[in-house]
Amino acid sequence: MANEDPALMERAKRARRIVKNPALYKVCMGCDSIVATKVHICPNCHSYRFESDEEFVVTQAKHLSSRAQHSVVAEDLF
């Protein structure tokens, strides 16, 4: 465990939180990011199309938690 990637461990931690309560989240159909249900425009790609099906959210959370981040997020631009 000492050799595990801290970023990947953080992604897994966030995924567990999402899987426990998928009704609070939705998946952006523009960039596949998971955002809170209260979001109207994706902070990463500015899309406004989302999928809120709980099974889809859980599947996406599991998928994203198993790989390194590939997308550019707002924090990367500062």
PDB file as gemmi writes it, atoms N, CA and C in Angstrom:
CRYST1    1.000    1.000    1.000  90.00  90.00  90.00 P 1                      
ATOM      1  N   MET A   1       0.800  -1.197   0.000  1.00  0.00           N  
ATOM      2  CA  MET A   1       0.000   0.000   0.000  1.00  0.00           C  
ATOM      3  C   MET A   1       0.848   1.269   0.000  1.00  0.00           C  
ATOM      4  N   ALA A   2       2.060   1.208   0.476  1.00  0.00           N  
ATOM      5  CA  ALA A   2       2.914   2.389   0.556  1.00  0.00           C  
ATOM      6  C   ALA A   2       3.249   2.942  -0.828  1.00  0.00           C  
ATOM      7  N   ASN A   3       3.198   2.108  -1.864  1.00  0.00           N  
ATOM      8  CA  ASN A   3       3.551   2.532  -3.209  1.00  0.00           C  
ATOM      9  C   ASN A   3       2.349   3.008  -4.027  1.00  0.00           C  
ATOM     10  N   GLU A   4       1.166   3.057  -3.419  1.00  0.00           N  
ATOM     11  CA  GLU A   4      -0.023   3.453  -4.163  1.00  0.00           C  
ATOM     12  C   GLU A   4      -0.007   4.951  -4.468  1.00  0.00           C  
ATOM     13  N   ASP A   5      -0.538   5.285  -5.607  1.00  0.00           N  
ATOM     14  CA  ASP A   5      -0.616   6.670  -6.075  1.00  0.00           C  
ATOM     15  C   ASP A   5      -1.624   7.450  -5.222  1.00  0.00           C  
ATOM     16  N   PRO A   6      -1.195   8.525  -4.568  1.00  0.00           N  
ATOM     17  CA  PRO A   6      -2.114   9.299  -3.721  1.00  0.00           C  
ATOM     18  C   PRO A   6      -3.296   9.888  -4.503  1.00  0.00           C  
ATOM     19  N   ALA A   7      -3.078  10.299  -5.729  1.00  0.00           N  
ATOM     20  CA  ALA A   7      -4.167  10.853  -6.541  1.00  0.00           C  
ATOM     21  C   ALA A   7      -5.219   9.784  -6.827  1.00  0.00           C  
ATOM     22  N   LEU A   8      -4.768   8.576  -7.124  1.00  0.00           N  
ATOM     23  CA  LEU A   8      -5.699   7.484  -7.396  1.00  0.00           C  
ATOM     24  C   LEU A   8      -6.453   7.096  -6.123  1.00  0.00           C  
ATOM     25  N   MET A   9      -5.776   7.155  -4.990  1.00  0.00           N  
ATOM     26  CA  MET A   9      -6.430   6.858  -3.713  1.00  0.00           C  
ATOM     27  C   MET A   9      -7.504   7.907  -3.413  1.00  0.00           C  
ATOM     28  N   GLU A  10      -7.233   9.160  -3.737  1.00  0.00           N  
ATOM     29  CA  GLU A  10      -8.217  10.231  -3.534  1.00  0.00           C  
ATOM     30  C   GLU A  10      -9.420  10.037  -4.457  1.00  0.00           C  
ATOM     31  N   ARG A  11      -9.173   9.619  -5.692  1.00  0.00           N  
ATOM     32  CA  ARG A  11     -10.270   9.357  -6.628  1.00  0.00           C  
ATOM     33  C   ARG A  11     -11.139   8.214  -6.118  1.00  0.00           C  
ATOM     34  N   ALA A  12     -10.508   7.182  -5.563  1.00  0.00           N  
ATOM     35  CA  ALA A  12     -11.248   6.045  -5.014  1.00  0.00           C  
ATOM     36  C   ALA A  12     -12.091   6.483  -3.810  1.00  0.00           C  
ATOM     37  N   LYS A  13     -11.549   7.367  -2.990  1.00  0.00           N  
ATOM     38  CA  LYS A  13     -12.272   7.889  -1.834  1.00  0.00           C  
ATOM     39  C   LYS A  13     -13.516   8.664  -2.291  1.00  0.00           C  
ATOM     40  N   ARG A  14     -13.356   9.522  -3.302  1.00  0.00           N  
ATOM     41  CA  ARG A  14     -14.490  10.281  -3.827  1.00  0.00           C  
ATOM     42  C   ARG A  14     -15.525   9.343  -4.454  1.00  0.00           C  
ATOM     43  N   ALA A  15     -15.051   8.309  -5.140  1.00  0.00           N  
ATOM     44  CA  ALA A  15     -15.972   7.351  -5.772  1.00  0.00           C  
ATOM     45  C   ALA A  15     -16.806   6.628  -4.723  1.00  0.00           C  
ATOM     46  N   ARG A  16     -16.194   6.262  -3.603  1.00  0.00           N  
ATOM     47  CA  ARG A  16     -16.947   5.589  -2.533  1.00  0.00           C  
ATOM     48  C   ARG A  16     -18.064   6.497  -2.016  1.00  0.00           C  
ATOM     49  N   ARG A  17     -17.774   7.782  -1.872  1.00  0.00           N  
ATOM     50  CA  ARG A  17     -18.773   8.743  -1.415  1.00  0.00           C  
ATOM     51  C   ARG A  17     -19.927   8.834  -2.430  1.00  0.00           C  
ATOM     52  N   ILE A  18     -19.599   8.828  -3.710  1.00  0.00           N  
ATOM     53  CA  ILE A  18     -20.617   8.911  -4.767  1.00  0.00           C  
ATOM     54  C   ILE A  18     -21.453   7.639  -4.802  1.00  0.00           C  
ATOM     55  N   VAL A  19     -20.794   6.490  -4.710  1.00  0.00           N  
ATOM     56  CA  VAL A  19     -21.498   5.198  -4.766  1.00  0.00           C  
ATOM     57  C   VAL A  19     -22.463   5.056  -3.588  1.00  0.00           C  
ATOM     58  N   LYS A  20     -22.092   5.601  -2.433  1.00  0.00           N  
ATOM     59  CA  LYS A  20     -22.960   5.521  -1.254  1.00  0.00           C  
ATOM     60  C   LYS A  20     -24.218   6.369  -1.397  1.00  0.00           C  
ATOM     61  N   ASN A  21     -24.161   7.434  -2.192  1.00  0.00           N  
ATOM     62  CA  ASN A  21     -25.289   8.338  -2.331  1.00  0.00           C  
ATOM     63  C   ASN A  21     -25.387   8.898  -3.759  1.00  0.00           C  
ATOM     64  N   PRO A  22     -25.640   8.047  -4.738  1.00  0.00           N  
ATOM     65  CA  PRO A  22     -25.632   8.482  -6.144  1.00  0.00           C  
ATOM     66  C   PRO A  22     -26.725   9.489  -6.493  1.00  0.00           C  
ATOM     67  N   ALA A  23     -27.763   9.589  -5.688  1.00  0.00           N  
ATOM     68  CA  ALA A  23     -28.839  10.541  -5.976  1.00  0.00           C  
ATOM     69  C   ALA A  23     -28.370  11.991  -5.874  1.00  0.00           C  
ATOM     70  N   LEU A  24     -27.227  12.219  -5.226  1.00  0.00           N  
ATOM     71  CA  LEU A  24     -26.700  13.574  -5.076  1.00  0.00           C  
ATOM     72  C   LEU A  24     -25.826  14.012  -6.246  1.00  0.00           C  
ATOM     73  N   TYR A  25     -25.653  13.124  -7.248  1.00  0.00           N  
ATOM     74  CA  TYR A  25     -24.707  13.386  -8.332  1.00  0.00           C  
ATOM     75  C   TYR A  25     -25.319  13.094  -9.690  1.00  0.00           C  
ATOM     76  N   LYS A  26     -24.651  13.598 -10.728  1.00  0.00           N  
ATOM     77  CA  LYS A  26     -25.026  13.299 -12.110  1.00  0.00           C  
ATOM     78  C   LYS A  26     -23.749  13.321 -12.950  1.00  0.00           C  
ATOM     79  N   VAL A  27     -23.820  12.718 -14.137  1.00  0.00           N  
ATOM     80  CA  VAL A  27     -22.662  12.603 -15.016  1.00  0.00           C  
ATOM     81  C   VAL A  27     -22.820  13.587 -16.167  1.00  0.00           C  
ATOM     82  N   CYS A  28     -21.774  14.374 -16.404  1.00  0.00           N  
ATOM     83  CA  CYS A  28     -21.765  15.299 -17.532  1.00  0.00           C  
ATOM     84  C   CYS A  28     -21.631  14.494 -18.820  1.00  0.00           C  
ATOM     85  N   MET A  29     -22.505  14.748 -19.768  1.00  0.00           N  
ATOM     86  CA  MET A  29     -22.447  14.024 -21.032  1.00  0.00           C  
ATOM     87  C   MET A  29     -21.453  14.654 -22.003  1.00  0.00           C  
ATOM     88  N   GLY A  30     -20.860  15.781 -21.626  1.00  0.00           N  
ATOM     89  CA  GLY A  30     -19.844  16.412 -22.457  1.00  0.00           C  
ATOM     90  C   GLY A  30     -18.455  15.868 -22.176  1.00  0.00           C  
ATOM     91  N   CYS A  31     -18.148  15.653 -20.884  1.00  0.00           N  
ATOM     92  CA  CYS A  31     -16.777  15.237 -20.537  1.00  0.00           C  
ATOM     93  C   CYS A  31     -16.727  14.034 -19.597  1.00  0.00           C  
ATOM     94  N   ASP A  32     -17.872  13.476 -19.237  1.00  0.00           N  
ATOM     95  CA  ASP A  32     -17.975  12.301 -18.373  1.00  0.00           C  
ATOM     96  C   ASP A  32     -17.601  12.557 -16.917  1.00  0.00           C  
ATOM     97  N   SER A  33     -17.466  13.818 -16.523  1.00  0.00           N  
ATOM     98  CA  SER A  33     -17.198  14.142 -15.125  1.00  0.00           C  
ATOM     99  C   SER A  33     -18.447  13.902 -14.291  1.00  0.00           C  
ATOM    100  N   ILE A  34     -18.243  13.664 -13.015  1.00  0.00           N  
ATOM    101  CA  ILE A  34     -19.359  13.532 -12.090  1.00  0.00           C  
ATOM    102  C   ILE A  34     -19.443  14.830 -11.302  1.00  0.00           C  
ATOM    103  N   VAL A  35     -20.651  15.407 -11.283  1.00  0.00           N  
ATOM    104  CA  VAL A  35     -20.873  16.683 -10.605  1.00  0.00           C  
ATOM    105  C   VAL A  35     -22.086  16.550  -9.683  1.00  0.00           C  
ATOM    106  N   ALA A  36     -22.239  17.511  -8.794  1.00  0.00           N  
ATOM    107  CA  ALA A  36     -23.395  17.536  -7.894  1.00  0.00           C  
ATOM    108  C   ALA A  36     -24.668  17.811  -8.685  1.00  0.00           C  
ATOM    109  N   THR A  37     -25.774  17.300  -8.204  1.00  0.00           N  
ATOM    110  CA  THR A  37     -27.042  17.487  -8.909  1.00  0.00           C  
ATOM    111  C   THR A  37     -27.437  18.956  -9.008  1.00  0.00           C  
ATOM    112  N   LYS A  38     -26.971  19.789  -8.092  1.00  0.00           N  
ATOM    113  CA  LYS A  38     -27.336  21.213  -8.113  1.00  0.00           C  
ATOM    114  C   LYS A  38     -26.636  21.997  -9.227  1.00  0.00           C  
ATOM    115  N   VAL A  39     -25.632  21.406  -9.849  1.00  0.00           N  
ATOM    116  CA  VAL A  39     -24.879  22.068 -10.916  1.00  0.00           C  
ATOM    117  C   VAL A  39     -25.727  22.127 -12.185  1.00  0.00           C  
ATOM    118  N   HIS A  40     -25.742  23.280 -12.832  1.00  0.00           N  
ATOM    119  CA  HIS A  40     -26.503  23.436 -14.078  1.00  0.00           C  
ATOM    120  C   HIS A  40     -25.602  23.466 -15.308  1.00  0.00           C  
ATOM    121  N   ILE A  41     -24.349  23.884 -15.118  1.00  0.00           N  
ATOM    122  CA  ILE A  41     -23.359  23.904 -16.189  1.00  0.00           C  
ATOM    123  C   ILE A  41     -22.096  23.245 -15.660  1.00  0.00           C  
ATOM    124  N   CYS A  42     -21.553  22.299 -16.404  1.00  0.00           N  
ATOM    125  CA  CYS A  42     -20.354  21.576 -15.972  1.00  0.00           C  
ATOM    126  C   CYS A  42     -19.191  22.555 -15.784  1.00  0.00           C  
ATOM    127  N   PRO A  43     -18.538  22.515 -14.632  1.00  0.00           N  
ATOM    128  CA  PRO A  43     -17.416  23.422 -14.394  1.00  0.00           C  
ATOM    129  C   PRO A  43     -16.182  23.075 -15.236  1.00  0.00           C  
ATOM    130  N   ASN A  44     -16.139  21.867 -15.780  1.00  0.00           N  
ATOM    131  CA  ASN A  44     -14.978  21.439 -16.554  1.00  0.00           C  
ATOM    132  C   ASN A  44     -15.102  21.738 -18.041  1.00  0.00           C  
ATOM    133  N   CYS A  45     -16.264  21.435 -18.626  1.00  0.00           N  
ATOM    134  CA  CYS A  45     -16.398  21.605 -20.084  1.00  0.00           C  
ATOM    135  C   CYS A  45     -17.523  22.558 -20.486  1.00  0.00           C  
ATOM    136  N   HIS A  46     -18.269  23.049 -19.515  1.00  0.00           N  
ATOM    137  CA  HIS A  46     -19.365  23.998 -19.721  1.00  0.00           C  
ATOM    138  C   HIS A  46     -20.561  23.405 -20.472  1.00  0.00           C  
ATOM    139  N   SER A  47     -20.649  22.093 -20.463  1.00  0.00           N  
ATOM    140  CA  SER A  47     -21.817  21.431 -21.048  1.00  0.00           C  
ATOM    141  C   SER A  47     -23.008  21.600 -20.111  1.00  0.00           C  
ATOM    142  N   TYR A  48     -24.192  21.436 -20.645  1.00  0.00           N  
ATOM    143  CA  TYR A  48     -25.402  21.524 -19.837  1.00  0.00           C  
ATOM    144  C   TYR A  48     -26.256  20.262 -19.974  1.00  0.00           C  
ATOM    145  N   ARG A  49     -25.677  19.215 -20.532  1.00  0.00           N  
ATOM    146  CA  ARG A  49     -26.390  17.937 -20.671  1.00  0.00           C  
ATOM    147  C   ARG A  49     -25.841  16.956 -19.638  1.00  0.00           C  
ATOM    148  N   PHE A  50     -26.726  16.348 -18.862  1.00  0.00           N  
ATOM    149  CA  PHE A  50     -26.318  15.453 -17.793  1.00  0.00           C  
ATOM    150  C   PHE A  50     -27.173  14.196 -17.777  1.00  0.00           C  
ATOM    151  N   GLU A  51     -26.620  13.132 -17.244  1.00  0.00           N  
ATOM    152  CA  GLU A  51     -27.349  11.888 -17.003  1.00  0.00           C  
ATOM    153  C   GLU A  51     -27.392  11.694 -15.494  1.00  0.00           C  
ATOM    154  N   SER A  52     -28.594  11.595 -14.936  1.00  0.00           N  
ATOM    155  CA  SER A  52     -28.717  11.473 -13.492  1.00  0.00           C  
ATOM    156  C   SER A  52     -29.179  10.095 -13.036  1.00  0.00           C  
ATOM    157  N   ASP A  53     -29.297   9.138 -13.958  1.00  0.00           N  
ATOM    158  CA  ASP A  53     -29.667   7.779 -13.588  1.00  0.00           C  
ATOM    159  C   ASP A  53     -28.654   7.239 -12.569  1.00  0.00           C  
ATOM    160  N   GLU A  54     -29.134   6.796 -11.421  1.00  0.00           N  
ATOM    161  CA  GLU A  54     -28.244   6.394 -10.330  1.00  0.00           C  
ATOM    162  C   GLU A  54     -27.317   5.241 -10.709  1.00  0.00           C  
ATOM    163  N   GLU A  55     -27.811   4.286 -11.476  1.00  0.00           N  
ATOM    164  CA  GLU A  55     -26.955   3.169 -11.911  1.00  0.00           C  
ATOM    165  C   GLU A  55     -25.816   3.670 -12.795  1.00  0.00           C  
ATOM    166  N   PHE A  56     -26.141   4.598 -13.670  1.00  0.00           N  
ATOM    167  CA  PHE A  56     -25.132   5.174 -14.558  1.00  0.00           C  
ATOM    168  C   PHE A  56     -24.089   5.945 -13.755  1.00  0.00           C  
ATOM    169  N   VAL A  57     -24.533   6.703 -12.760  1.00  0.00           N  
ATOM    170  CA  VAL A  57     -23.622   7.462 -11.901  1.00  0.00           C  
ATOM    171  C   VAL A  57     -22.670   6.509 -11.165  1.00  0.00           C  
ATOM    172  N   VAL A  58     -23.201   5.437 -10.619  1.00  0.00           N  
ATOM    173  CA  VAL A  58     -22.376   4.459  -9.889  1.00  0.00           C  
ATOM    174  C   VAL A  58     -21.362   3.811 -10.829  1.00  0.00           C  
ATOM    175  N   THR A  59     -21.807   3.410 -12.003  1.00  0.00           N  
ATOM    176  CA  THR A  59     -20.902   2.788 -12.980  1.00  0.00           C  
ATOM    177  C   THR A  59     -19.783   3.741 -13.368  1.00  0.00           C  
ATOM    178  N   GLN A  60     -20.124   5.002 -13.604  1.00  0.00           N  
ATOM    179  CA  GLN A  60     -19.121   5.999 -13.979  1.00  0.00           C  
ATOM    180  C   GLN A  60     -18.149   6.257 -12.829  1.00  0.00           C  
ATOM    181  N   ALA A  61     -18.643   6.317 -11.607  1.00  0.00           N  
ATOM    182  CA  ALA A  61     -17.771   6.531 -10.443  1.00  0.00           C  
ATOM    183  C   ALA A  61     -16.767   5.392 -10.304  1.00  0.00           C  
ATOM    184  N   LYS A  62     -17.226   4.183 -10.477  1.00  0.00           N  
ATOM    185  CA  LYS A  62     -16.326   3.021 -10.385  1.00  0.00           C  
ATOM    186  C   LYS A  62     -15.287   3.064 -11.501  1.00  0.00           C  
ATOM    187  N   HIS A  63     -15.726   3.419 -12.693  1.00  0.00           N  
ATOM    188  CA  HIS A  63     -14.812   3.507 -13.835  1.00  0.00           C  
ATOM    189  C   HIS A  63     -13.739   4.579 -13.595  1.00  0.00           C  
ATOM    190  N   LEU A  64     -14.169   5.766 -13.200  1.00  0.00           N  
ATOM    191  CA  LEU A  64     -13.218   6.863 -13.000  1.00  0.00           C  
ATOM    192  C   LEU A  64     -12.260   6.593 -11.841  1.00  0.00           C  
ATOM    193  N   SER A  65     -12.718   5.871 -10.835  1.00  0.00           N  
ATOM    194  CA  SER A  65     -11.851   5.614  -9.677  1.00  0.00           C  
ATOM    195  C   SER A  65     -10.762   4.591  -9.974  1.00  0.00           C  
ATOM    196  N   SER A  66     -10.891   3.884 -11.073  1.00  0.00           N  
ATOM    197  CA  SER A  66      -9.925   2.817 -11.382  1.00  0.00           C  
ATOM    198  C   SER A  66      -8.806   3.276 -12.315  1.00  0.00           C  
ATOM    199  N   ARG A  67      -8.817   4.556 -12.690  1.00  0.00           N  
ATOM    200  CA  ARG A  67      -7.778   5.050 -13.600  1.00  0.00           C  
ATOM    201  C   ARG A  67      -7.359   6.460 -13.203  1.00  0.00           C  
ATOM    202  N   ALA A  68      -6.227   6.862 -13.699  1.00  0.00           N  
ATOM    203  CA  ALA A  68      -5.731   8.217 -13.429  1.00  0.00           C  
ATOM    204  C   ALA A  68      -6.588   9.239 -14.155  1.00  0.00           C  
ATOM    205  N   GLN A  69      -6.597  10.456 -13.663  1.00  0.00           N  
ATOM    206  CA  GLN A  69      -7.364  11.533 -14.273  1.00  0.00           C  
ATOM    207  C   GLN A  69      -6.771  11.886 -15.634  1.00  0.00           C  
ATOM    208  N   HIS A  70      -7.656  12.017 -16.643  1.00  0.00           N  
ATOM    209  CA  HIS A  70      -7.227  12.367 -17.998  1.00  0.00           C  
ATOM    210  C   HIS A  70      -7.705  13.752 -18.410  1.00  0.00           C  
ATOM    211  N   SER A  71      -8.764  14.213 -17.779  1.00  0.00           N  
ATOM    212  CA  SER A  71      -9.355  15.481 -18.193  1.00  0.00           C  
ATOM    213  C   SER A  71      -8.710  16.680 -17.508  1.00  0.00           C  
ATOM    214  N   VAL A  72      -8.849  17.814 -18.144  1.00  0.00           N  
ATOM    215  CA  VAL A  72      -8.380  19.074 -17.579  1.00  0.00           C  
ATOM    216  C   VAL A  72      -9.536  19.645 -16.767  1.00  0.00           C  
ATOM    217  N   VAL A  73      -9.244  20.024 -15.533  1.00  0.00           N  
ATOM    218  CA  VAL A  73     -10.271  20.616 -14.681  1.00  0.00           C  
ATOM    219  C   VAL A  73      -9.901  22.079 -14.407  1.00  0.00           C  
ATOM    220  N   ALA A  74     -10.841  22.818 -13.860  1.00  0.00           N  
ATOM    221  CA  ALA A  74     -10.643  24.255 -13.643  1.00  0.00           C  
ATOM    222  C   ALA A  74      -9.366  24.550 -12.848  1.00  0.00           C  
ATOM    223  N   GLU A  75      -9.056  23.744 -11.858  1.00  0.00           N  
ATOM    224  CA  GLU A  75      -7.866  23.981 -11.027  1.00  0.00           C  
ATOM    225  C   GLU A  75      -6.563  23.891 -11.840  1.00  0.00           C  
ATOM    226  N   ASP A  76      -6.577  23.137 -12.925  1.00  0.00           N  
ATOM    227  CA  ASP A  76      -5.394  22.975 -13.763  1.00  0.00           C  
ATOM    228  C   ASP A  76      -5.051  24.257 -14.544  1.00  0.00           C  
ATOM    229  N   LEU A  77      -6.008  25.160 -14.658  1.00  0.00           N  
ATOM    230  CA  LEU A  77      -5.833  26.336 -15.483  1.00  0.00           C  
ATOM    231  C   LEU A  77      -5.268  27.540 -14.728  1.00  0.00           C  
ATOM    232  N   PHE A  78      -5.071  27.391 -13.432  1.00  0.00           N  
ATOM    233  CA  PHE A  78      -4.558  28.511 -12.627  1.00  0.00           C  
ATOM    234  C   PHE A  78      -3.085  28.370 -12.364  1.00  0.00           C  
TER     235      PHE A  78                                                      
END                                                                             
